[in-house]
């Protein structure tokens, strides 16, 4: 925390650095103001390292051209993913991935990456599940503290909508909206606003989270690249040209053939940064970039800005107008101007209220007037005067045209005009049907719409949830339609469904009557009449709702999933399917749901419309399921070690997915309520290995690292490893593929199986030649083609899209619970107090580690390098844990790649990101010493008062530290308060 002051108690202390000092509320109530070492101008927020690469080039330009400082809030460090570059997993992987992210951004001047230490648990598509694992309120508290500490003007990141895909991405997007609101709200986390470390509320000026960027015009060939750009949608779009020369030079001998000593453009720097994630299967960028014009769609502004119709909006610093730069309209920097409505959803011909909010940065507003601009055919009152007061809220009545198009957003703009200046702002409302019929939302879709209504109404401009449901082939499904009356008059009419082929419904249409502001529900029974799974599993069912004077509707996307009956039999797990062991139907696994471009037919990865490709059969016996899986494949992939027997998508594998109750999606837990077994058919240690991933208890399930999360599982495989991961030896499977036979005790599942509705899927993963360009060694890296019985994009995370199975005659034990146990993600996240890079940043900019509560209890009185130790003297007002890290060299960006470019030609921080030979791009070792930058670490229990403690050193360690060694110290109290120190060692020479 920046309020730490190192106390001068010994003569040695003069060498210790003093952290930046915050200006908090003083006794007179002066508000906290972030100093320049802490202040962030443009803040991005994302869920995982590499989510944030879109701002590398833009931030480099803004930093170089306009003096803007970017920062990143990173919710997790990506600890839950696989590691394509080494053996680190969990916290150790988080440490490595943090460095990758810092390397990616470092050259752009983005050196402040605020890791919140939330757990990265597994791929999912559920914001509620993410909230469960992240501790929603604590994460928002940390986001709010970082915003209040750093006082960003512009905020950029993911959309909060379900279109973000990954549930972690959705929640990171929501945290943008919630954090902006919370930081400005004195009732949110009020403990941050009082006491010795008091902050002040803060209003972010512009938000870019989910805005549309499509449009026509503009350029990628010149500066001010958004000049002439016309958005297709209603969001104001700001862009920045990445063709400017950066300060970084092409080294002699670069493989791209660029003249030595000439500057790289910012797009080149950006593309090199995008590749700076070797643990995430990225490889060194060896191409030559052309200029681009990244664009950002604005979703909320509290300050005047330039609409795209004005030439100034095309400038490369337009995103900064009204935030870090004065708006060209001439209003003083810091003026607030924004527009709100008393209702977002409106009916044609019925009035609503729009309020223009104005606030002067100091003193009073200049007298003037405000006018509204509305769509053609709409009406409004005004203009209206603006008084000479510090702030004003000016309300207008707006009436949409009686023929306004329904189910469409409409823009309302406001212009504040004074004698010397003008200020423009706009916002959107949505015109909806007087009586609107929507498929009744459930699960994540219902929860998202509730979030819009209760937490972030402004995000309604991005759209509500889509209508989604699934059903088994040949089955009957209830389709409830909720009709809401948005108008001021009673409404009546009818609801009807437009059915595709192979469907019937119990009634062509059904009537409704509904009072103003009320809902009513009509329910249809829809039957699928074809028991064959169609090639396209998603079908569309338009829903039409008529009312007096019009009609509206939406389209339900209905997913058809396969069904099967699992018979009782008594298999023996020996890798063969003997007669009578699997009397049930054959399941076709030859459908691709991802990676179609890398699959070349039946011989390659078992894809066949006629059934001779990859298949499976299933039986049950006693209290277990048995699977016989035949995978047709021509190329044997990388063979994993026992430590690599996770991340099954990074080598040939089969995953078996089981939802015991068939309702994991309805329960908002997605795969956290399921059992998923990933099986590698062979490995370097001989025979198959298996693990559980992205489910109720993930982790190793076999071999020396077995966590005991799948007792009783048996696997027999016919695959035999070819004995080498070199492509110079043949990698063909004997027999053109392999067979797996698997036993899964049903007691291993997180809840008792519902024999009338169990979710089931089987998904083979096919990896072929994964060697890097110029090499012959296969890698444990994701280049897979993904197949399945139910094959839809992201099906691994969506239990509602799995097939459905019944188990006639099976009854689970009476004492087996029907509610799944709380999920166990196995690997914890990294504590920022254990990251030297995080500690160094916190000591420099004063923002507490992980956005936690700061303390000033600990004082470091001295830190001295002795002949065989580092001796530290501390004084503390309380007790806690100190963690010391002795480091050497630059920690801000530790090189990721090996390169033959000389250090003299390609010096830091660019060193290591340019190839001078086609074989460059190897990965230097990271563990156990952060590529040689971590010399020694130690932990010390701290008690009240003065303490002397010593960190023993070898002669080699002492010699290394004598050159440029530093001592980084994190301190944690039992109350989870934190401090950070970055100290030069006295006695160093």
N, C-alpha and C positions, 0 to 999 in steps of 0.2 A: 504494500500500500504506500502511496506516495507521501503519506504523512510521517513515515518512519524517518527519524533522524539518527544517524550513527553518532553516538556520544563520544566526545574526545576525553578519554580517561587515561590513555597512555600516550607517550610520545609517538608511538607507531601509528596512531590513529589518523594522522594527517594524510596518510596515503589512501584512506578509504573513501570511496565515492559517496556523495550525498544524493539520494534519490530525488526525483522531481517533486516539488511541493504543490499540493492542491490548494486551491483557494475556496474553502468551504464557507458556509454562512458564519459570519463573525457575530460578536455580541450585539451588533446593530442590525443583524439580519441580512447582511449583504449576501447575495446568492453565490453559490459555488460556480466558478468558471474554470473550465479545464485549461491548463496551460498548453503550450504548443507541443510539448513532448507527449501529452496525453490525448489531445484533441484529434478526432478523426473527422474528415470532411465527408467522405463517401464510405458507408459501411455496407458490406455484403453479409448475408447470413445464409448458411447452408448446413446440411446434415452430415456430410462426409467429405474427407479430403478427395479432391478431384471433381466434386460438384461445382466448385467455385471458379473453374478455369475461364469462364466467359468474361471475367473482368480483368484478366491479365493484361491484354493489350490496351483496353480502354484506360485502366488505371495508370499504365505506363505513360500514355499520352497525357492524361489529365495531370499527372505528377510533373512531367517534364515541361509541358506547355503552360500550365496554369497554377503550378505550385500546390496542387491538391494532394492530400494525404488520404489514401485508402486503408481500410482495415477489414478484417473478416471475423465474424463470429462463427466458429465451427462447433456444432453441437456435439459431434462425436469425432473420434480419430479413426474410425473405420476398423476397430479391433475385431469385429465379428466376421470380417470377410476372410477369404483365402489369402495365401501368400505365394505369389508366383516367383519370388526372388530369393527366398530363404526359408528358414525354419521357424521364425518368430511367429507366435500366435498370441492372442489376448493382449495384455498390457504391453508386452515386448513389441508386438506388431504395431500397437498404437504409437509407441515412441518412434518407430521407423517411419510410419505414415505421416506423422506430424512433420518430420524433416522433409519428406517428399513435398508436402504442401508448401512449406516455407521456401524450398528451392524454387518451386513453380512460380511464386509471386515475388521473390526477393528483388529481382532486377527491376520490377515495376515500382519499387519504393514501398511496396506493401509488406512491411516487416512486422506489423502488429496483427497476429492471428490469435484470437481469444477463444481457446478451447474450453468448452463448458463441462467436459468430463462426463457426458451422458453416455450410457451404454449403447454400443452398436450391436444389436442382437441378431438380426438376420433379415433377409429380404422379406418384405410383407407389403400389403397394400392397404393398411389400416392405420389411420391416425389414432383411433381410440387405443389400439394395441400399443402404439408408440407412446402414447400418454401413460399407459400402464407401466411400461418399462422405464421411462424417463423421469417419472415423478413430475407430472405436469406443472404443479404449482412451484416446485423448487426450480425447475428449468426456467420458467417465466421470471422468477425472482432474479436469477442470475443474468438473464438477458436484460432485464430492466436495469440492474446495477451497471452492466457494461455500457448501456446507452446513456445512463445518467452520468457516468464517469467520463465517457469519451465525447459526448454531446455531438453526435453525427448530424449532418444537415440533410444528407441524401441516403436512402436505404434501398438496397437492391437484393433480390433473391428469388427463390422459387414461388410459384403460385401456391396458394393454400388449397386449391381445388383438388378433387380426386384425379384430375388430369395429370397431376404430378406423378402419379404411379406409385412409387415406393411410399409406404406410409410414413417413413422417416422424412421423406421430402415434403409430403403434405404437412406434417406437423412443423417442420422448419419454416414452411411458408406461413402457417398460422401464427408462429411465434413472431414473425415480422409484424403482422397486423396487431396482435395482442401486445407485443412489446412497445410499439409506437403509442398505443393507447395507455398502457400502464405507466410508461416513463413520464407522460404528461399529467398523470392523475395523482394528486396528493393523497388520495385515499388508498392507493395501491402501494404496498410495501412501505408504509410510512416510517418504519424503523430506519430506512436508508436516508431519511431526510432530517434526522436529528442526532445529537450526540457529537463526540469529538471528530468523527469521520463523516459528518453530515454532507450529503449531496443536495442538489436541488432538482425539482422536476425539469423535464426537458421536452421540448416540442421538436420532433423531426419535421423537416420542412417538405420533403418530397418522398414518395414511396413508389417503387417500381417492383411490384410483386404480382405477376400473372397478367400483366398488360399485353395486349396484342401488338405485334410489330409488323404485320403484313401491310403491304401497300405498293404503290407504283412511284416511279421516279427516283430521284436521288442518284448517287454515283458511288463507285468504289475506286475511282481513278484520281480523285483530287480531295484536298482538304475541304472542310465544311460539307461533308458528304451527304447530309440529309437535306441540303438545299433542293427545293423542287419536289420533295417527297410528299406524297399524299397517302395518308393511312387509309386502309380499307375499312377499318373499324372506327370507333369513336374515341379511342385512347390517344392522347398526345404522345408522339414518338420522338425520342431524342437519340441521336447517333453520334459516333465519333470515328474519325478516319484513322486506320492503323497503318497507313503508308508513310507516316512521318519517320525520319531517321531517328533511331535510338542512339544512346551513347555507346552501345556495344559494337565491337568491330569484328569483322570476319578474320579469323586467324589464317596465317599462311598454310597452304596445303589442304584447305578444307575440301571435302569430297564434292561439295556443290559447285566448285569451280568459281567461287566469287572472289573478286580482287582483294587481296590481303590488305587490311587496314581500312577498308570501306565500311560504312555503318550498316548494321542490320536494321531493317525496318521493324517497327513495333509488332507487326503481324508475325514476323519471323520469331521474335522473342516470345510471343504468345504461343505459337505452335510448338516451340521447344518446351515451354512450360507445361502445355497440355500433355506432353509425353512424359513428364517427370514423375511418373508413378509406377516404377517397375514392379512393386508388390502387387499392383492391380493389373498385371498383364500388359502394361504399356511398354513400348520399345523406343529406343532413342530415335528422335526425329532427325531424319537425314535428307529431308526435302528442302525446297526453296519456296518460300511463301510469297503470295501476291497480296497486295493491299485489300483490305476488307472494310466494311462499315457496320460494325456491330450496333444494333439498335435496341432500345429499351422502351417498353410501353408503360406509361405512367398510370398508376391506379388511384393515387390520392395526392393532392397537393394542398398545403396550407399557406402557400405564398403565391404571388402573381407569377405568371409564366407566359411564354409565347406560344400561341397555337401554331400548328403546322402550316396554316395559310399565310403566316407572316414570314418574311425572309430570315429574320433573326433565329427562327426555330431550326434552321438548317445548319447553324454554326456548331462546331465540335464541342463548344462549351455550353451549349443550350441547356444541358441537363443541370448546370450549376446556377442558372438564372434564378434569382430570388432566394437562393440558398447560401452559396459561398460567394457569388457575384451579384451585384445589383441587377435587377431585371431591366432590360433596355427600355421598358416603358417609363422609367424614371422615378418610381416610388423608392423611398429609402430602403436600403438593405435591412432586412429584419421585419419589414411590414408583413403582417399576416392578412391574407385574403383568401377565403374559401366559401364554398356554397354547399348548403345542406337542404334536405327536403323533409317534410313531415311524414311522407310515405314514399317508398321506393316503387312499389307496384301500384299502378294507376290505370284507370279505365278511360277509354276515349270519351270525351265530352264532359267529364267530371273534374272539377277544379281541385287543386292541391296547393300547398304553400311551399315557397322557396325562400330561404334566408341567406343573405350575403353577410358574412362575418368579417369585420375589419378590425385591425388592431395596429397601432403605431408602435415602432420599436422603442421610442421614447417620446415624451411629450404628447402632443395631440395629433390626430389625423388632420390633414389639410381639408378645408371645406371643398365640397364638390357634389357630384351626384353619381348614382348608380343606375345603370340600365340593364335590363335583361334582354337576351336574344333567344328566341325560341324557334322550333321548327315551323315551316310554312303551314299556315292554317291554325296554328295555336295562338292564344292570346294571353296577354299579361298586363298588369298595370305598371305605372312608372313613366318616366324616371322618378327616382326618389332622392331627396337630399341626404348628404353625409354631414353630420355636425362636427364641429371642432372639439372632439372629445378623445380621450385615449383609445376608446374602442366603440364600435357600433355594430348592432345586429339589425339588419334592414330586411323586412319580410315583404314578399310579393305574392300575389295570387296568380297562379298559372292554370289555364284551362286547355287541355289537349284538344285537338281537332276531333270532331265527332266521327271522322273517318280515319283516325290515326291507326296505323298498322299494328296489329296485336303481335305479341310474342317477339317484341323487338325493343332494344334500348333506344332512347332518344336523348339528345344533348341539349342542355340548357346552359347558356353562358352568361356571365356577368362582367361588365366593364365599369370600373371605378375611375372617374375622370375628375381631375383638379385643374387649376390654371396651368400647372407646370408638368403634369405627369398623368399617365394612365396605367391602370392595372387590370389585367385580364385573368379570369378563372372560369372553369366550367365543371360540370358534373353531369351524370346521366341518371335518368329514371327509366323504368320499364313499363311499357303499355301491355296489359294483359287482358284476356277475355273477361267480360263481366262475370261469367261463370266459367271457372277454369277447372277442367278435369285432369288430374294427374294420377298415374299409377301410384298406389300407396307405397311409399318408400319404406325400406327395412334395412337393418344392419348398418354398414358404413354410410350408405346413402342417406338414410334417415338422420343419422348422427351429424353428418355434414350440414344438412339443411337446418338442423337445430342450432348448430354453431353460428351459421349466418344470422339466424333470427335473434339470438341472445347475446352474441359476443361481438361480431364484426359486421354490422349491417351494410357498411360501405362496400364490403366484398361481394355483395349481391350483384354488383355490376359485372362480375366475372361469370355469373351464371350459377344456377342451382345444380343439384345432382342430376345425372341422367337416370332414366328409367331402365333398370336392369333386373332380370330374374332368370332362373334356370329351372329345367324340369327334365325328368327322365323320358327317354323315347317311349312312346306308347302309353304314357300316363296322363292323368287329368290333374289340372292345376287351377286353384282359385286365383283370379285376377281382380283384385279390388281396385276401384277407381274412386279417389276422393275428389269431390266437386266442392270448390270454395267459391263463395260469392264475394267478389271484390267490390261490387257496386253498392250504391246506396238504396237500391230497390230489390224486392224479392225477385228471384229468378227461377224459371222452370224450363225444362227441355228434356233432352235424352242423351244418353251416352251409348256409343257403339264401337265395336272393334272391327278392324279390317284384317281378316285372317289370311295367311298364306296357304298354299296347297298343303294337304295332309293334316289339317286342323279343323275341328268343329267346335261350336260354342252352344251353350244352353239357350241363348236368346240373341237375336240379331241386334237388338238395342234394348235399353232399359231406361225408364223415366226417372226424373229427380225433381224435387222442389227444395229450395234452400233460401233462407233469410239472409239479409245483408250481414256480412262479416262471419257467417257461419259455414260449417262444413256438413256434407252428407256423403255417404259411401254407397256405391253400387258395386256389386260383385258378380263377375262372370265365371262360369266354369268352362275352361278351355281344355280340349282333349287333343293330344297328338295321335293320329290314326296310323302312323307308319312306324313299325318297330325297327326299321333299318336306320342306322346313324347316317345322316346326310353328309356329303363332302363339306358343306359349309354348316358348321354347328350353330352359328348365330342366325336367327331369323328376326325379321322386323314385324311388329304388330302395331300399326297406327291406331291411336285412340282418339275419337272425335267426340266433342261435347258441343251440342247445339244449345242456344239460348235465344231469347227474343232479340232479333236484330243481328244475329251473327252466329259464328261457330269458332271453336278453337280446338287445339289438341296437341298431342305429343306422340312420340313413337317409343314403344317398349321394345328393347332388345332382349330377346328370349334365347337363352343358350340351351340347346338340346344336348344332353349328356347320355353316354351309353349306359345300359343297365345289364346286369347279369345275375344269375342264380348260382350260388356257390354250394355244390353238393357235399355231402358227407362221404369221406373215404379214408383210407389209412395208408398214406404215402410213406416211403422210407427215403430219407434225405441222402441220396447217393449220386445225384447228378443225372439220373435217367428217369424217364417217365414210363414206368412199367404199366402193362395193361391193368385197368381198373383203378389206378391211383388218382387219375384226374378225369372223371367221367363227365365233367361239366363242359360248357361251351368254350371254344377257343377265342381268346381276346386278341384282336388285331392291334399291335403296337406300332404299325407302320404308318403313322401320321406325324408330320413335322409341325412343331409349334414354334420353334426358333431355329435360325441357322440354315434355312433352306438353300442359301447360295453356296454352301460348302458341301452339299450332299449330291452325289452323282448317281443315285439309283439303288437298286436292291442289293447289289454286291457291295456297295460302299456302306450303307447304313440301314439296310433292312426296310426301305420304303417300298411298299407295293400295294396297288389298289386291288390286287387279286388274292392277297392273303399268303403268298409264299415268302413274305419277309419276316420281320420280327413279330413274335407272338407270345402269348402266355396262357396258362391254365391255372385254376385255383381250386383247392379243396379245403375242407375243414375236418378236423378229427379231434375228439376230446375237447380241449380248450386251446386249440392252436389253429392257425391258418398255414397252409402249405402252398407254395408257388413253384411252378415250373416255367421258367422264362427262357425262350430261345431268341438269341440276338444274332442277326445276320450282319456281318461286318467283314471288310476285307483288310483292314489295317490295324495292327495292334499298337495302341498308343503308349505314351510314357508309363512306366511302371513305378508306382509310388513306394516310398519307404513307410515304415509304420508311423512315423511322425507326420507324413503327408497324407495319411488315410483320413482326410477331411476334405471338404470342398470337392465333392465328387464330380462336379461339372468340369474339373480341370484334367480329367483323364477318362478313358472308357469306363462306364459305370452304368448301373441300373438303380433307380430309386423306386421304392415301394411306398406309397402314400395311403394312410388309413385315417379316416375320420370316424371314430367309433360311434358317435351319436348321430352323425350326418347333419350336424347343426353348428359347426364351428364358426361359420361366417355369420349366422344369425346371432350368435353370442358375442360378437364383436372381438373375438379372439383369434380368428383366422387360424393359421397353422399352429399357434401356441396351444391349441386344444387337440392337436393331432399327433400321430406317430409317423415319422418319415425315416426310412432306413435306406441309406446310400451304400451300395455294394460295389466295390472294385473287384472285377473277376480274377485279377491276379495282382501280385505285388513283388517287390524285390526280395522280400523275406520268404517268398514261396507261398502259393495258395492265395485265396481271396482275403480281403479285409473289409470291414464295414463300420459305418458310423451313423449317428443320428444327426440330422441337420434341420435347423429352422422349424423345430417342433417343440413339444412339451418338455423335453429333456435332452438337449443336443449335447454332442461330445463324442469322443472315441467310444466304440462299442465292441472292439476286438483287439487282440494283440497285446503287447506289453503296456500300452497306454489305456487300456479298457477302463472306463469310468463306472461300469456296472449298470449302465442305463438301458441295456437290452438283454437281460439274463435269459438263457435258454434259446437264444437265436442260433440256428444252425444254417450253414451255407455250404453247398457243394458246387464246385465250378469245374467245367471241362476245359477252361482256358489255361494254357501253359505259357508262361512268359518266355519270350525268345532269348532272354538272357542278357540283353543289352539295350540301352537307350540310345544307341548310335544308329543313325539312319543308314549307315554303311552295311548293316546286316539286314536280311529280309525280315519284314514285320507282318507278313501275312498270317492270319489265324489258320491253324490247321482245321480243315473242314469248313472254312468260310464263315466262321463266327464262333460262338460259344453258347453253352447252356448253363443256367443257374437253377439250382433247386434250393428253396429257402423255407425254413420253418420259423414262424413268428408266434410265440405264445401270446394269447390274447390278454394275459395278465400284464404284459409289458405296455399295453396301450394305456393312455391316461384316464380312461373311463371304461365302464362296461359297454360292450358292443350292443347296439340296437339291431337285432337280427332282421328287422323289417326295413332298415334304412341305414346302411353303413356306407360312408364315402370311401371310394377306392380309385386309385390311379396307379399306373405303372409307367415309368418314363425312362427309357434308355437314353444315355448320353454317348455320343460318338465323337471322339477326338482322333484326328489323323496325324499328319506330320506337323508338329508344333515347334520344330527347330527354328531358331532365328536365322535371318538372312545371313548367308556366308558361313554358317556353322552346320554341323551334322549331329548335334545332340538334341534329343527330344526334351521338352520342358513340361513341368507341371503347371500348365497355363490354360486358360479357358479359350479354346477355339472350337467349341463343340457345336454339333448339330443335335437338337433335342427333339425326341420323339415321344409319343404317348398313346395310351388307349383313349383318353379324352385329351385332345391336342388343341389347346388355345394358348395365345400369348399370356405369359405370367401364370399359367395354370399351376405352377409349383407353389404359388402363394395364395391361391383362391380355392378353398375347399368346395365352394358352391359350384365350381366348374368341374369337379371330379365326377367320375362315374358313380353309379349307385348299385349296391349289391344287397341281396337278401341271403340269409343263411337258414333255410328251412330246417327245423328240428333243433336248432341251437338255442340254448338258454344260458345266459351268463350266470355265474355263482351269485346267490342271493345277496351276499355281503359285499359284492363289488360295487363301488360308488358309481353313480351315473353322472356326477359332476367332476370334471377333470381337476386334478391337483394344480396348484399354482405352477406356472412354467419355470423351468430352470434353464438358463441360457449358458451355463457352464463356465465360459470365460468372462471374467469381469473386465471393466474398462480401466484405462490407465488413470491414476490419480495424478493431476497436474503437479502436485508437490513432488513427484518422482520424475519429472521431465526437466532436465537442465535447460532446454530451450525455453520452456514456459517460465521457469524461474527467472532466467535472464531477462526475458521480456517484462515480467511483472516488476522486477527491480528497476528496470529502465523507465517504464511509463507509469508505474504506480498503480495500475489497475490490478486488484487482487487476483491471485491465482484462481482460475475457473469461475470468476465472477462471484466468489464466495465473500463472506463477511471479513473485513480486514481487522487486524489487531496491531497494536504498537507495543505489545508487552516485551518483546525481546530486543535487546541492544547487543550488538557485537562490538566489543571494546577493542579487540585486536585479532588479527589473523596473520600469523608469521610463518614463513618457510624456514624450517630448521634443517640441521644436517640429515636427519632421518625421519622427519615428521613435519606435519603442519600443525601448529599449536593455535588453539582458538580460545579466546576469553569472552564470555558472555555475561550479561546481567539481565535477569528476567523478573517481571512482576508476578508471573504465574508459572504454570507448568505446561509442558507439551512435548512435542517431538520435533527435533531439528534433524534435517537430512542434508548432508554436505556432499557436494560434487566438485571434485577437483578436475578442471578442464583445461584444454589447450586449444589454441587456434580459434578460428571464426566459427561460432555455433549457428549463426543465422541461416546458413545455407551450406550444409555438408554435401560434397559432390556425390552424385548418384551413379555416374557412368565412368567407365574407363575410356580414355581417348588417347590417341597418338599425337594430338596437337600439343605443341610444346607449351609449357607454362608461360614462357616469355611472350609467346604470340597470342595466348588466350588466357589472360590472367583472371583471377577472381574479380567479381562474382560470376563472370561468364564461363570460367574454366570448367570443362567437363561436359558442356552441353553442345559442343560442335564436334562432328566426326572428321578426322583427317585420314581415315581408312575405312573401307567397307566393313571391316571386322570390328570396328569400334562399337561401343555400346555394351560392353561387358559390365557386370555389376560387382563393385567392390564389396568385400565383406562388411557387414554392419555390426553384428554382435561379436563379442560382448561389450565393446568399448566405443560404440557410435563411430565406427570407422577411425578409431584412434584418437578421438577427441575427448573421451572420458578416461582420465588417468586413474582415478580412485573415487570411491564413494563410501560414505559412512553414515550411521544413524546414531543420534545422541538423545537420551532422555534428558529433558530440561526441567530443572526445579527452580523454585524461587531463589533469587539472589545471584551472586557471582559464581560462575563455574569456569574451571579450566579443563579443556579436553584436547586430546591429541589424536591425530590421524597418522598412523605409522606409514612410512614410505620405503620402498626399495631405492637403491642408488639410481637405477634407471628412471624411476618415477620422479625422483627429486630433480634429476638432470632435465627431464622434460618440462617440469613446472618452472624451473629456473629461467627458461627462455621466455615464456609468455603465459604462464599459468594463472588461473583465476580460481577463486573459491565462490561457488554458488551455494546458497543456503535457503532452504524452505523451512518454514516453521508452522506447525499446526497445533492448535489447542484442542482440548477435549470437546470444546463447543464448536469445532469445525471452523474456527477462525484461522486466518492465514497471514503470513508475511513472506517477503522474498528479499534476498540480498545478493548483490553481485560485487565481490570484493577483489581488488588487486592484492596479491600476497606481498607483505613487507618482507624484506630480506631477499627478494628475488634479484637476480643479476644476470 
